[in-house]
């Protein structure tokens, strides 16, 4: 019998693109897990996450960040959350199970989603060309999260700051998604150069 060993790798192999004042980089230092509250037990899950992780339960469309910045809980829909956290490959489910216990249902989503960070003072403008969400700071504040579609590709969008957005997209379509984002970046960069 052959002795094979599997090795985890990032969907894009550590992608890093710079176009003018914008950069797009793959985030591979963080794992991603889904957490769902059992029916009627949201309060118990909130208590558990507060004690075990020091995180407040965010409203739908918002997120909460741990004091050291290593954990972020995204409110995706009623009683369903994504937790973005630092973990070694393969250790995500044990971390989630230990921290959440029987207060919620957990699954490791790390290998299902690609995680990208778009940074630069034109990041909002680049995304506005592709996204139907109003990204103006008065409407989409720091820590805001939303599900949307960009060029027919599903995306979860997290605003860290005015100049930094985290984009989650299914791993299966991430190469097409990068092309879409790169086109938006190039369009903004070209417009700034010609101004």
MARNU-152599 format. One record per residue (C-alpha): residue in three letters; x, y, z; residue number from 1. Coordinates in steps of 0.2 Angstrom, whole numbers, plus 5000, padded with zeros to 4 digits. Example, Ala and Ser with C-alpha at 12.3 -4.5 7.8 and 13.67 -1.06 7.14 Angstrom:
MARNU-152599
node rest: ala | X: 5062 | Y: 4978 | Z: 5039 | nr: 1 $
node rest: ser | X: 5068 | Y: 4995 | Z: 5036 | nr: 2 $
end
This chain:
MARNU-152599
node rest: unk | X: 5000 | Y: 5000 | Z: 5000 | nr: 1 $
node rest: unk | X: 5006 | Y: 5017 | Z: 4996 | nr: 2 $
node rest: unk | X: 5010 | Y: 5030 | Z: 5009 | nr: 3 $
node rest: unk | X: 5002 | Y: 5046 | Z: 5004 | nr: 4 $
node rest: unk | X: 5002 | Y: 5062 | Z: 5015 | nr: 5 $
node rest: unk | X: 4990 | Y: 5076 | Z: 5012 | nr: 6 $
node rest: unk | X: 4997 | Y: 5094 | Z: 5014 | nr: 7 $
node rest: unk | X: 4985 | Y: 5109 | Z: 5017 | nr: 8 $
node rest: unk | X: 4988 | Y: 5123 | Z: 5005 | nr: 9 $
node rest: unk | X: 4980 | Y: 5140 | Z: 5002 | nr: 10 $
node rest: unk | X: 4967 | Y: 5141 | Z: 4987 | nr: 11 $
node rest: unk | X: 4978 | Y: 5154 | Z: 4978 | nr: 12 $
node rest: unk | X: 4995 | Y: 5149 | Z: 4985 | nr: 13 $
node rest: unk | X: 4998 | Y: 5166 | Z: 4994 | nr: 14 $
node rest: unk | X: 4992 | Y: 5178 | Z: 4981 | nr: 15 $
node rest: unk | X: 4997 | Y: 5196 | Z: 4982 | nr: 16 $
node rest: unk | X: 4993 | Y: 5209 | Z: 4969 | nr: 17 $
node rest: unk | X: 4997 | Y: 5227 | Z: 4969 | nr: 18 $
node rest: unk | X: 4989 | Y: 5240 | Z: 4957 | nr: 19 $
node rest: unk | X: 4993 | Y: 5258 | Z: 4960 | nr: 20 $
node rest: unk | X: 4987 | Y: 5262 | Z: 4978 | nr: 21 $
node rest: unk | X: 4977 | Y: 5245 | Z: 4980 | nr: 22 $
node rest: unk | X: 4983 | Y: 5228 | Z: 4986 | nr: 23 $
node rest: unk | X: 4974 | Y: 5212 | Z: 4986 | nr: 24 $
node rest: unk | X: 4981 | Y: 5198 | Z: 4996 | nr: 25 $
node rest: unk | X: 4976 | Y: 5181 | Z: 5001 | nr: 26 $
node rest: unk | X: 4973 | Y: 5178 | Z: 5020 | nr: 27 $
node rest: unk | X: 4979 | Y: 5161 | Z: 5025 | nr: 28 $
node rest: unk | X: 4983 | Y: 5163 | Z: 5043 | nr: 29 $
node rest: unk | X: 4965 | Y: 5162 | Z: 5049 | nr: 30 $
node rest: unk | X: 4953 | Y: 5148 | Z: 5049 | nr: 31 $
node rest: unk | X: 4934 | Y: 5150 | Z: 5047 | nr: 32 $
node rest: unk | X: 4921 | Y: 5141 | Z: 5056 | nr: 33 $
node rest: unk | X: 4902 | Y: 5142 | Z: 5056 | nr: 34 $
node rest: unk | X: 4892 | Y: 5142 | Z: 5072 | nr: 35 $
node rest: unk | X: 4873 | Y: 5140 | Z: 5074 | nr: 36 $
node rest: unk | X: 4863 | Y: 5142 | Z: 5089 | nr: 37 $
node rest: unk | X: 4851 | Y: 5128 | Z: 5093 | nr: 38 $
node rest: unk | X: 4833 | Y: 5133 | Z: 5092 | nr: 39 $
node rest: unk | X: 4828 | Y: 5144 | Z: 5106 | nr: 40 $
node rest: unk | X: 4845 | Y: 5144 | Z: 5114 | nr: 41 $
node rest: unk | X: 4853 | Y: 5160 | Z: 5107 | nr: 42 $
node rest: unk | X: 4856 | Y: 5166 | Z: 5125 | nr: 43 $
node rest: unk | X: 4865 | Y: 5151 | Z: 5130 | nr: 44 $
node rest: unk | X: 4877 | Y: 5152 | Z: 5115 | nr: 45 $
node rest: unk | X: 4880 | Y: 5171 | Z: 5118 | nr: 46 $
node rest: unk | X: 4885 | Y: 5167 | Z: 5136 | nr: 47 $
node rest: unk | X: 4896 | Y: 5153 | Z: 5131 | nr: 48 $
node rest: unk | X: 4905 | Y: 5164 | Z: 5117 | nr: 49 $
node rest: unk | X: 4907 | Y: 5178 | Z: 5130 | nr: 50 $
node rest: unk | X: 4915 | Y: 5167 | Z: 5142 | nr: 51 $
node rest: unk | X: 4926 | Y: 5156 | Z: 5131 | nr: 52 $
node rest: unk | X: 4931 | Y: 5169 | Z: 5118 | nr: 53 $
node rest: unk | X: 4927 | Y: 5186 | Z: 5125 | nr: 54 $
node rest: unk | X: 4916 | Y: 5190 | Z: 5110 | nr: 55 $
node rest: unk | X: 4899 | Y: 5198 | Z: 5110 | nr: 56 $
node rest: unk | X: 4885 | Y: 5191 | Z: 5099 | nr: 57 $
node rest: unk | X: 4884 | Y: 5203 | Z: 5085 | nr: 58 $
node rest: unk | X: 4868 | Y: 5208 | Z: 5076 | nr: 59 $
node rest: unk | X: 4865 | Y: 5202 | Z: 5058 | nr: 60 $
node rest: unk | X: 4875 | Y: 5213 | Z: 5047 | nr: 61 $
node rest: unk | X: 4888 | Y: 5217 | Z: 5061 | nr: 62 $
node rest: unk | X: 4903 | Y: 5209 | Z: 5068 | nr: 63 $
node rest: unk | X: 4913 | Y: 5208 | Z: 5085 | nr: 64 $
node rest: unk | X: 4931 | Y: 5208 | Z: 5087 | nr: 65 $
node rest: unk | X: 4941 | Y: 5201 | Z: 5102 | nr: 66 $
node rest: unk | X: 4952 | Y: 5213 | Z: 5111 | nr: 67 $
node rest: unk | X: 4968 | Y: 5205 | Z: 5104 | nr: 68 $
node rest: unk | X: 4961 | Y: 5205 | Z: 5086 | nr: 69 $
node rest: unk | X: 4964 | Y: 5187 | Z: 5084 | nr: 70 $
node rest: unk | X: 4945 | Y: 5182 | Z: 5083 | nr: 71 $
node rest: unk | X: 4931 | Y: 5190 | Z: 5074 | nr: 72 $
node rest: unk | X: 4913 | Y: 5184 | Z: 5074 | nr: 73 $
node rest: unk | X: 4902 | Y: 5189 | Z: 5059 | nr: 74 $
node rest: unk | X: 4883 | Y: 5190 | Z: 5061 | nr: 75 $
node rest: unk | X: 4877 | Y: 5182 | Z: 5044 | nr: 76 $
node rest: unk | X: 4859 | Y: 5179 | Z: 5048 | nr: 77 $
node rest: unk | X: 4848 | Y: 5175 | Z: 5063 | nr: 78 $
node rest: unk | X: 4857 | Y: 5163 | Z: 5075 | nr: 79 $
node rest: unk | X: 4870 | Y: 5159 | Z: 5062 | nr: 80 $
node rest: unk | X: 4888 | Y: 5166 | Z: 5063 | nr: 81 $
node rest: unk | X: 4905 | Y: 5164 | Z: 5055 | nr: 82 $
node rest: unk | X: 4920 | Y: 5164 | Z: 5067 | nr: 83 $
node rest: unk | X: 4937 | Y: 5170 | Z: 5059 | nr: 84 $
node rest: unk | X: 4951 | Y: 5164 | Z: 5070 | nr: 85 $
node rest: unk | X: 4970 | Y: 5160 | Z: 5070 | nr: 86 $
node rest: unk | X: 4972 | Y: 5141 | Z: 5070 | nr: 87 $
node rest: unk | X: 4984 | Y: 5128 | Z: 5063 | nr: 88 $
node rest: unk | X: 4977 | Y: 5118 | Z: 5048 | nr: 89 $
node rest: unk | X: 4967 | Y: 5103 | Z: 5054 | nr: 90 $
node rest: unk | X: 4965 | Y: 5111 | Z: 5072 | nr: 91 $
node rest: unk | X: 4950 | Y: 5122 | Z: 5068 | nr: 92 $
node rest: unk | X: 4936 | Y: 5109 | Z: 5072 | nr: 93 $
node rest: unk | X: 4944 | Y: 5105 | Z: 5089 | nr: 94 $
node rest: unk | X: 4946 | Y: 5123 | Z: 5093 | nr: 95 $
node rest: unk | X: 4927 | Y: 5126 | Z: 5089 | nr: 96 $
node rest: unk | X: 4921 | Y: 5111 | Z: 5098 | nr: 97 $
node rest: unk | X: 4931 | Y: 5115 | Z: 5113 | nr: 98 $
node rest: unk | X: 4926 | Y: 5134 | Z: 5114 | nr: 99 $
node rest: unk | X: 4907 | Y: 5132 | Z: 5109 | nr: 100 $
node rest: unk | X: 4904 | Y: 5115 | Z: 5118 | nr: 101 $
node rest: unk | X: 4886 | Y: 5109 | Z: 5117 | nr: 102 $
node rest: unk | X: 4880 | Y: 5127 | Z: 5116 | nr: 103 $
node rest: unk | X: 4880 | Y: 5128 | Z: 5097 | nr: 104 $
node rest: unk | X: 4882 | Y: 5118 | Z: 5081 | nr: 105 $
node rest: unk | X: 4899 | Y: 5120 | Z: 5073 | nr: 106 $
node rest: unk | X: 4907 | Y: 5116 | Z: 5056 | nr: 107 $
node rest: unk | X: 4925 | Y: 5120 | Z: 5049 | nr: 108 $
node rest: unk | X: 4923 | Y: 5130 | Z: 5034 | nr: 109 $
node rest: unk | X: 4941 | Y: 5134 | Z: 5032 | nr: 110 $
node rest: unk | X: 4944 | Y: 5124 | Z: 5016 | nr: 111 $
node rest: unk | X: 4927 | Y: 5129 | Z: 5008 | nr: 112 $
node rest: unk | X: 4930 | Y: 5148 | Z: 5007 | nr: 113 $
node rest: unk | X: 4945 | Y: 5158 | Z: 5001 | nr: 114 $
node rest: unk | X: 4949 | Y: 5174 | Z: 5011 | nr: 115 $
node rest: unk | X: 4956 | Y: 5189 | Z: 5003 | nr: 116 $
node rest: unk | X: 4960 | Y: 5207 | Z: 5009 | nr: 117 $
node rest: unk | X: 4958 | Y: 5222 | Z: 4998 | nr: 118 $
node rest: unk | X: 4967 | Y: 5237 | Z: 5005 | nr: 119 $
node rest: unk | X: 4970 | Y: 5255 | Z: 4999 | nr: 120 $
node rest: unk | X: 4962 | Y: 5272 | Z: 4999 | nr: 121 $
node rest: unk | X: 4953 | Y: 5267 | Z: 4983 | nr: 122 $
node rest: unk | X: 4946 | Y: 5250 | Z: 4990 | nr: 123 $
node rest: unk | X: 4928 | Y: 5256 | Z: 4993 | nr: 124 $
node rest: unk | X: 4928 | Y: 5264 | Z: 4975 | nr: 125 $
node rest: unk | X: 4935 | Y: 5248 | Z: 4967 | nr: 126 $
node rest: unk | X: 4921 | Y: 5237 | Z: 4976 | nr: 127 $
node rest: unk | X: 4907 | Y: 5250 | Z: 4972 | nr: 128 $
node rest: unk | X: 4910 | Y: 5246 | Z: 4954 | nr: 129 $
node rest: unk | X: 4906 | Y: 5227 | Z: 4957 | nr: 130 $
node rest: unk | X: 4894 | Y: 5227 | Z: 4972 | nr: 131 $
node rest: unk | X: 4876 | Y: 5232 | Z: 4974 | nr: 132 $
node rest: unk | X: 4878 | Y: 5237 | Z: 4992 | nr: 133 $
node rest: unk | X: 4880 | Y: 5255 | Z: 4997 | nr: 134 $
node rest: unk | X: 4897 | Y: 5255 | Z: 5005 | nr: 135 $
node rest: unk | X: 4897 | Y: 5273 | Z: 5010 | nr: 136 $
node rest: unk | X: 4904 | Y: 5274 | Z: 5028 | nr: 137 $
node rest: unk | X: 4887 | Y: 5281 | Z: 5034 | nr: 138 $
node rest: unk | X: 4878 | Y: 5265 | Z: 5028 | nr: 139 $
node rest: unk | X: 4892 | Y: 5252 | Z: 5029 | nr: 140 $
node rest: unk | X: 4902 | Y: 5256 | Z: 5045 | nr: 141 $
node rest: unk | X: 4918 | Y: 5248 | Z: 5051 | nr: 142 $
node rest: unk | X: 4914 | Y: 5230 | Z: 5057 | nr: 143 $
node rest: unk | X: 4899 | Y: 5228 | Z: 5045 | nr: 144 $
node rest: unk | X: 4896 | Y: 5212 | Z: 5036 | nr: 145 $
node rest: unk | X: 4885 | Y: 5207 | Z: 5021 | nr: 146 $
node rest: unk | X: 4882 | Y: 5194 | Z: 5009 | nr: 147 $
node rest: unk | X: 4881 | Y: 5199 | Z: 4991 | nr: 148 $
node rest: unk | X: 4885 | Y: 5195 | Z: 4973 | nr: 149 $
node rest: unk | X: 4899 | Y: 5202 | Z: 4962 | nr: 150 $
node rest: unk | X: 4898 | Y: 5197 | Z: 4944 | nr: 151 $
node rest: unk | X: 4887 | Y: 5182 | Z: 4948 | nr: 152 $
node rest: unk | X: 4899 | Y: 5176 | Z: 4961 | nr: 153 $
node rest: unk | X: 4894 | Y: 5174 | Z: 4979 | nr: 154 $
node rest: unk | X: 4903 | Y: 5185 | Z: 4992 | nr: 155 $
node rest: unk | X: 4903 | Y: 5189 | Z: 5010 | nr: 156 $
node rest: unk | X: 4910 | Y: 5206 | Z: 5013 | nr: 157 $
node rest: unk | X: 4918 | Y: 5212 | Z: 5029 | nr: 158 $
node rest: unk | X: 4923 | Y: 5230 | Z: 5031 | nr: 159 $
node rest: unk | X: 4938 | Y: 5232 | Z: 5043 | nr: 160 $
node rest: unk | X: 4941 | Y: 5250 | Z: 5040 | nr: 161 $
node rest: unk | X: 4938 | Y: 5263 | Z: 5026 | nr: 162 $
node rest: unk | X: 4953 | Y: 5257 | Z: 5018 | nr: 163 $
node rest: unk | X: 4952 | Y: 5238 | Z: 5021 | nr: 164 $
node rest: unk | X: 4939 | Y: 5225 | Z: 5016 | nr: 165 $
node rest: unk | X: 4940 | Y: 5206 | Z: 5019 | nr: 166 $
node rest: unk | X: 4931 | Y: 5196 | Z: 5005 | nr: 167 $
node rest: unk | X: 4926 | Y: 5178 | Z: 5007 | nr: 168 $
node rest: unk | X: 4921 | Y: 5168 | Z: 4992 | nr: 169 $
node rest: unk | X: 4919 | Y: 5150 | Z: 4988 | nr: 170 $
node rest: unk | X: 4935 | Y: 5141 | Z: 4985 | nr: 171 $
node rest: unk | X: 4928 | Y: 5133 | Z: 4969 | nr: 172 $
node rest: unk | X: 4926 | Y: 5150 | Z: 4960 | nr: 173 $
node rest: unk | X: 4940 | Y: 5160 | Z: 4968 | nr: 174 $
node rest: unk | X: 4951 | Y: 5162 | Z: 4952 | nr: 175 $
node rest: unk | X: 4937 | Y: 5169 | Z: 4943 | nr: 176 $
node rest: unk | X: 4933 | Y: 5181 | Z: 4958 | nr: 177 $
node rest: unk | X: 4951 | Y: 5187 | Z: 4958 | nr: 178 $
node rest: unk | X: 4950 | Y: 5192 | Z: 4940 | nr: 179 $
node rest: unk | X: 4934 | Y: 5202 | Z: 4944 | nr: 180 $
node rest: unk | X: 4942 | Y: 5211 | Z: 4959 | nr: 181 $
node rest: unk | X: 4958 | Y: 5214 | Z: 4949 | nr: 182 $
node rest: unk | X: 4948 | Y: 5222 | Z: 4935 | nr: 183 $
node rest: unk | X: 4940 | Y: 5233 | Z: 4947 | nr: 184 $
node rest: unk | X: 4956 | Y: 5238 | Z: 4955 | nr: 185 $
node rest: unk | X: 4964 | Y: 5242 | Z: 4938 | nr: 186 $
node rest: unk | X: 4949 | Y: 5253 | Z: 4933 | nr: 187 $
node rest: unk | X: 4951 | Y: 5263 | Z: 4949 | nr: 188 $
node rest: unk | X: 4970 | Y: 5264 | Z: 4946 | nr: 189 $
node rest: unk | X: 4968 | Y: 5270 | Z: 4928 | nr: 190 $
node rest: unk | X: 4955 | Y: 5283 | Z: 4933 | nr: 191 $
node rest: unk | X: 4966 | Y: 5290 | Z: 4946 | nr: 192 $
node rest: unk | X: 4981 | Y: 5291 | Z: 4934 | nr: 193 $
node rest: unk | X: 4971 | Y: 5300 | Z: 4921 | nr: 194 $
node rest: unk | X: 4964 | Y: 5312 | Z: 4933 | nr: 195 $
end
